[in-house]
Amino acid sequence: MAAGDSLPAKTAQQMAIDGDQPPSKYMFNNNNKFGGLQTSPPFAPVPIIDMSRLFSCCKQETELVKLRSALTTWGCFQAVNHGLSDSYLDNLRGVIKQFFELPLEEKRKYFRETGSVEGYGNDMTYSENQVQDWCDRLFLRLLPQDQRKLRFWPKNPLNFRETIDDYTMKIKSISVVIFEAMSKSLDLEESCFSKQFTEQHDVLQGRFILYPPCPAPDQVLGLKAHSDRSGITLLLQDPGVEGLQVLNDGKWYMVPVIHDALFVNLGDQMQIMSNGIFKSPVHRVVTNKEKGRISVAMFTEPDPNKEIGPVDALVDEKRPRVYKTVKNYAVFNHECFQKGVIALDAVKI
């Protein structure tokens, strides 16, 4: 059994409830290559994209220009007017919150198995030197439907499964619109990206995360700095408190919370497919001394057996091919992470 594969004596949530100081294994190393913690970084001027304009004949072109600018500079944007109402999103947040408020004995039924990331708990520990994240999470494979492991899908709250299933289908539809808009912003065929990510054996994973209050926010991270391995990630933030930070031009910025927005950031596989035109931003989550927060992250990935590489139309003499073609990038990314290697650097030509 790998170290850390049994349920810890206390989860981050339980330590927060009991008023415990975080153990040393949670303490962040300020010598980290992405820089130390900043207690009050500036807010990120992340562009806001009005998704309703992507369907408007007279406004689409302007919005596509904004989208391309956002993804080449920040690698992320705030999506508004995406078709999901405030009440719908609040209900989703409420269901996730209800799950995390259950007694540990109930949540323990869904604890992840040895060697697997799926289920409830914390992330797997691979070495004694690994710094732990101050969070508890439920990680589920949502699509393809026939690969769902329903033993990890909570039966309590009673409407949990129904709510997550419905949200999954809506996020899939929104993802298609985003992929098609990204293609059009680069003057590519509309389905250029979507056919790689949302057709046939599309892969969608959900990470439902609780970041409890932390008594040492200047020393402990909710989530370590990383870039996503996905094509795109759609994040529903907690309207009560900020915590997500993005790295841009060597500086950390706090991402503002817009109540009805979905925060969209690109993953490594989109940076590869765009031949480095689009960015996969490094980001992290800081902790808060007074407030906990909940987030819902949905990751869209291609089928592991698909080969992903730069789109031919984006390779020319002025912009030579930057990345190799990769297969099962998720596994490759994971292996690189354990070796302390940045996966995107490892696939550069």
C-alpha positions as CSV (number, residue, x, y, z in Angstrom):
1,M,0.0,0.0,0.0
2,A,1.3,3.4,-0.9
3,A,2.0,5.9,1.8
4,G,-1.0,7.9,2.7
5,D,-3.5,5.5,1.1
6,S,-5.4,4.9,4.3
7,L,-7.8,7.4,5.7
8,P,-5.8,9.9,7.7
9,A,-6.3,10.2,11.5
10,K,-7.9,13.6,10.7
11,T,-9.1,15.2,7.5
12,A,-8.3,18.9,6.9
13,Q,-12.0,19.6,7.7
14,Q,-11.8,17.8,11.0
15,M,-8.7,19.6,12.0
16,A,-10.3,22.9,11.2
17,I,-13.4,22.0,13.3
18,D,-11.2,20.9,16.2
19,G,-9.0,24.1,16.0
20,D,-5.8,22.1,15.3
21,Q,-2.7,23.7,14.0
22,P,-1.7,22.2,10.6
23,P,0.9,19.5,10.9
24,S,4.4,20.2,9.4
25,K,3.5,18.1,6.3
26,Y,1.1,20.8,5.3
27,M,3.6,23.6,5.5
28,F,4.4,25.3,2.2
29,N,8.0,25.7,1.2
30,N,8.7,29.4,0.3
31,N,11.6,28.3,-1.8
32,N,9.1,26.8,-4.3
33,K,10.0,27.6,-7.9
34,F,6.7,29.5,-8.4
35,G,7.5,31.9,-5.5
36,G,6.2,32.3,-2.0
37,L,2.8,33.1,-0.6
38,Q,1.4,36.6,-1.0
39,T,-1.2,37.6,1.5
40,S,-2.8,40.3,-0.7
41,P,-1.9,40.1,-4.4
42,P,-3.7,42.3,-6.9
43,F,-6.9,41.1,-8.5
44,A,-6.3,39.6,-11.9
45,P,-7.9,41.6,-14.8
46,V,-9.1,38.3,-16.3
47,P,-11.3,39.1,-19.3
48,I,-15.1,38.5,-19.1
49,I,-16.5,36.6,-22.1
50,D,-20.3,37.0,-22.8
51,M,-21.1,33.6,-24.2
52,S,-24.5,34.8,-25.6
53,R,-22.5,37.0,-28.0
54,L,-20.8,33.9,-29.5
55,F,-24.2,33.2,-31.1
56,S,-24.9,36.7,-32.2
57,C,-24.1,37.5,-35.9
58,C,-23.3,41.2,-35.2
59,K,-21.4,40.7,-31.9
60,Q,-19.6,37.4,-32.4
61,E,-16.5,38.7,-34.1
62,T,-15.8,41.2,-31.3
63,E,-16.2,38.5,-28.7
64,L,-14.0,36.1,-30.6
65,V,-11.2,38.7,-30.7
66,K,-11.6,39.2,-26.9
67,L,-11.5,35.4,-26.4
68,R,-8.3,35.0,-28.4
69,S,-6.7,37.8,-26.5
70,A,-7.7,36.3,-23.2
71,L,-6.3,32.8,-24.1
72,T,-3.0,34.1,-25.5
73,T,-2.3,36.3,-22.5
74,W,-3.9,34.8,-19.4
75,G,-5.0,31.4,-20.6
76,C,-8.3,31.9,-18.8
77,F,-11.5,33.9,-18.7
78,Q,-14.7,34.4,-16.8
79,A,-17.7,33.1,-18.8
80,V,-21.0,34.8,-18.2
81,N,-24.5,34.4,-19.8
82,H,-23.7,30.7,-20.2
83,G,-27.3,29.6,-19.7
84,L,-27.1,28.4,-16.1
85,S,-29.2,30.5,-13.7
86,D,-28.1,31.8,-10.3
87,S,-30.6,29.6,-8.6
88,Y,-29.4,26.5,-10.5
89,L,-25.7,27.2,-9.5
90,D,-26.7,27.9,-5.9
91,N,-28.6,24.6,-5.7
92,L,-25.5,22.8,-7.0
93,R,-23.3,24.5,-4.4
94,G,-25.8,23.6,-1.8
95,V,-25.8,19.9,-2.6
96,I,-21.9,19.8,-2.5
97,K,-22.0,21.6,0.8
98,Q,-24.5,19.2,2.2
99,F,-22.2,16.3,1.3
100,F,-19.2,17.8,3.1
101,E,-21.3,18.5,6.2
102,L,-22.2,14.8,6.6
103,P,-20.5,12.9,9.5
104,L,-17.1,11.4,8.6
105,E,-18.6,7.9,9.1
106,E,-21.0,8.6,6.2
107,K,-18.4,10.1,3.9
108,R,-16.0,7.3,4.7
109,K,-18.2,5.0,2.6
110,Y,-16.9,6.7,-0.5
111,F,-13.2,6.9,0.4
112,R,-10.9,6.3,-2.5
113,E,-9.3,2.9,-2.9
114,T,-5.6,2.1,-2.8
115,G,-3.8,3.4,-5.9
116,S,-6.8,5.3,-7.2
117,V,-7.6,9.0,-7.2
118,E,-11.3,8.4,-7.5
119,G,-13.5,8.8,-4.5
120,Y,-13.5,10.9,-1.3
121,G,-10.5,11.9,0.8
122,N,-7.2,13.6,0.1
123,D,-4.7,13.2,-2.7
124,M,-2.4,10.2,-2.7
125,T,0.9,10.6,-1.0
126,Y,3.9,9.4,-3.0
127,S,6.8,10.5,-0.8
128,E,7.5,11.5,2.8
129,N,8.6,14.9,1.5
130,Q,5.3,15.7,-0.3
131,V,3.6,18.8,0.9
132,Q,-0.1,18.1,1.6
133,D,-3.0,20.4,0.4
134,W,-5.3,21.8,2.9
135,C,-8.5,20.4,1.4
136,D,-10.9,17.5,1.3
137,R,-12.3,16.4,-2.1
138,L,-14.6,14.1,-3.9
139,F,-13.2,13.1,-7.3
140,L,-15.6,11.4,-9.8
141,R,-15.3,10.2,-13.4
142,L,-18.4,11.6,-15.0
143,L,-18.1,10.6,-18.7
144,P,-18.1,8.2,-20.4
145,Q,-21.2,7.2,-18.5
146,D,-20.4,3.5,-18.8
147,Q,-17.2,4.1,-16.9
148,R,-18.8,5.7,-13.9
149,K,-18.0,4.0,-10.6
150,L,-21.2,4.6,-8.8
151,R,-19.9,3.2,-5.5
152,F,-18.1,6.5,-5.2
153,W,-21.3,8.5,-6.0
154,P,-22.9,9.6,-2.7
155,K,-26.5,8.5,-2.0
156,N,-26.7,11.2,0.6
157,P,-27.9,14.0,-0.1
158,L,-30.7,12.2,-1.8
159,N,-30.5,14.4,-4.9
160,F,-26.7,14.3,-5.2
161,R,-26.5,11.9,-8.1
162,E,-29.3,13.5,-10.1
163,T,-27.9,17.0,-9.6
164,I,-24.3,16.0,-10.6
165,D,-25.6,14.1,-13.7
166,D,-27.6,17.1,-14.9
167,Y,-24.7,19.5,-14.3
168,T,-22.4,17.1,-16.2
169,M,-24.6,17.2,-19.3
170,K,-24.9,21.0,-19.2
171,I,-21.1,21.4,-18.8
172,K,-20.6,19.2,-21.7
173,S,-22.8,21.4,-23.9
174,I,-21.1,24.6,-22.7
175,S,-17.7,23.0,-23.4
176,V,-18.6,22.3,-27.0
177,V,-19.5,26.0,-27.4
178,I,-16.2,27.1,-25.9
179,F,-14.1,24.6,-28.0
180,E,-15.9,25.8,-31.2
181,A,-15.3,29.5,-30.3
182,M,-11.6,28.8,-29.6
183,S,-11.3,27.2,-33.1
184,K,-13.0,30.2,-34.8
185,S,-10.9,32.7,-32.9
186,L,-7.8,31.1,-34.6
187,D,-9.6,30.9,-38.0
188,L,-9.8,27.1,-37.9
189,E,-12.6,24.8,-38.8
190,E,-15.3,25.1,-36.1
191,S,-15.0,21.5,-35.0
192,C,-11.2,21.4,-35.0
193,F,-10.9,21.2,-31.2
194,S,-14.4,19.9,-30.2
195,K,-14.0,16.7,-32.2
196,Q,-10.9,15.9,-30.1
197,F,-12.6,16.5,-26.8
198,T,-16.3,16.1,-26.9
199,E,-17.1,13.4,-29.5
200,Q,-17.4,9.6,-29.0
201,H,-15.5,8.6,-25.8
202,D,-15.3,12.1,-24.3
203,V,-13.8,12.2,-20.9
204,L,-15.2,14.5,-18.2
205,Q,-14.0,14.4,-14.6
206,G,-15.3,16.3,-11.6
207,R,-13.5,17.4,-8.5
208,F,-15.7,18.7,-5.7
209,I,-13.5,20.4,-3.2
210,L,-13.8,21.8,0.4
211,Y,-11.1,24.2,1.5
212,P,-11.7,24.5,5.3
213,P,-10.6,27.6,7.3
214,C,-6.9,27.4,8.1
215,P,-5.2,28.9,11.1
216,A,-1.9,29.4,9.2
217,P,-2.9,30.9,5.7
218,D,0.6,32.3,5.3
219,Q,2.1,28.9,5.5
220,V,-0.4,26.4,4.1
221,L,-1.9,26.1,0.6
222,G,-5.3,24.8,-0.3
223,L,-3.9,23.5,-3.6
224,K,-0.3,23.5,-4.8
225,A,0.8,25.5,-7.9
226,H,0.2,23.5,-11.0
227,S,-1.2,23.7,-14.5
228,D,-4.1,21.4,-15.5
229,R,-3.6,18.4,-17.7
230,S,-7.0,18.9,-19.3
231,G,-8.2,20.5,-22.5
232,I,-10.3,23.0,-20.6
233,T,-11.4,23.2,-16.9
234,L,-14.7,24.9,-15.9
235,L,-14.7,26.0,-12.3
236,L,-17.6,27.1,-10.2
237,Q,-16.2,29.3,-7.4
238,D,-17.6,29.9,-4.0
239,P,-19.3,33.4,-3.9
240,G,-18.4,33.8,-0.3
241,V,-14.6,34.1,-0.5
242,E,-11.7,34.3,-3.0
243,G,-8.9,31.8,-3.0
244,L,-7.9,31.0,-6.6
245,Q,-4.7,32.7,-7.8
246,V,-3.1,32.6,-11.3
247,L,0.5,33.2,-12.2
248,N,1.0,35.7,-15.0
249,D,4.4,37.1,-16.1
250,G,6.0,35.8,-12.9
251,K,3.5,37.4,-10.6
252,W,0.5,36.0,-8.6
253,Y,-2.9,37.5,-9.0
254,M,-6.1,36.8,-7.1
255,V,-9.1,35.7,-9.3
256,P,-12.2,37.7,-8.5
257,V,-15.3,35.8,-7.8
258,I,-18.3,36.6,-10.0
259,H,-21.4,34.9,-8.5
260,D,-22.9,33.6,-11.8
261,A,-19.7,33.1,-13.8
262,L,-17.8,30.0,-14.7
263,F,-14.1,30.5,-14.5
264,V,-12.6,28.8,-17.6
265,N,-8.9,28.0,-17.8
266,L,-7.1,26.0,-20.4
267,G,-5.1,22.9,-19.7
268,D,-1.8,21.7,-21.1
269,Q,-3.4,19.7,-23.9
270,M,-4.9,22.9,-25.4
271,Q,-1.6,24.6,-25.3
272,I,-0.1,21.7,-27.2
273,M,-2.9,21.6,-29.8
274,S,-2.6,25.4,-30.4
275,N,1.1,25.0,-30.9
276,G,1.8,27.3,-27.9
277,I,-0.5,30.1,-29.1
278,F,-2.9,29.5,-26.2
279,K,-1.6,29.3,-22.6
280,S,-2.2,26.8,-19.9
281,P,-1.9,29.0,-16.8
282,V,-0.2,27.9,-13.6
283,H,-2.6,28.4,-10.7
284,R,-3.0,27.6,-7.0
285,V,-5.5,28.0,-4.1
286,V,-4.7,29.9,-0.9
287,T,-6.3,29.3,2.4
288,N,-8.4,31.6,4.5
289,K,-8.2,32.0,8.3
290,E,-11.9,32.9,8.8
291,K,-13.8,31.2,6.0
292,G,-14.0,27.9,4.3
293,R,-14.9,27.6,0.6
294,I,-16.3,25.1,-1.8
295,S,-15.4,24.8,-5.5
296,V,-16.6,22.5,-8.3
297,A,-14.0,21.8,-11.1
298,M,-15.0,20.0,-14.3
299,F,-12.1,18.7,-16.5
300,T,-12.6,17.9,-20.1
301,E,-10.0,15.6,-21.6
302,P,-9.7,13.6,-24.8
303,D,-9.9,9.8,-24.9
304,P,-6.6,8.6,-23.5
305,N,-6.0,6.6,-26.7
306,K,-6.2,9.7,-29.0
307,E,-3.0,11.2,-30.1
308,I,-2.8,15.0,-29.4
309,G,-0.4,17.3,-31.1
310,P,-0.2,20.8,-32.7
311,V,-2.9,21.4,-35.3
312,D,-1.3,21.3,-38.8
313,A,-2.9,24.7,-39.7
314,L,-1.0,26.3,-36.8
315,V,2.4,25.1,-37.9
316,D,4.3,27.1,-40.5
317,E,7.7,28.6,-41.2
318,K,6.9,31.6,-39.0
319,R,5.7,29.4,-36.2
320,P,7.5,26.0,-36.3
321,R,6.1,23.0,-34.4
322,V,6.7,23.5,-30.7
323,Y,5.4,20.2,-29.2
324,K,5.6,16.5,-29.9
325,T,2.5,14.4,-30.4
326,V,1.4,12.8,-27.2
327,K,-0.9,10.0,-26.2
328,N,-2.5,9.4,-22.7
329,Y,-1.1,12.8,-21.6
330,A,-2.8,12.4,-18.2
331,V,-0.5,9.5,-17.3
332,F,2.5,11.3,-18.7
333,N,1.7,14.4,-16.8
334,H,1.3,12.4,-13.6
335,E,4.7,10.7,-14.0
336,C,6.4,14.1,-14.7
337,F,4.8,15.6,-11.6
338,Q,6.2,12.8,-9.4
339,K,9.7,13.5,-10.9
340,G,9.4,17.2,-10.4
341,V,9.4,17.8,-14.1
342,I,7.1,20.2,-15.9
343,A,5.2,18.0,-18.4
344,L,4.8,20.8,-21.0
345,D,8.6,21.2,-21.0
346,A,9.1,17.5,-21.4
347,V,7.0,17.4,-24.6
348,K,8.7,20.4,-26.3
349,I,10.6,19.7,-29.5
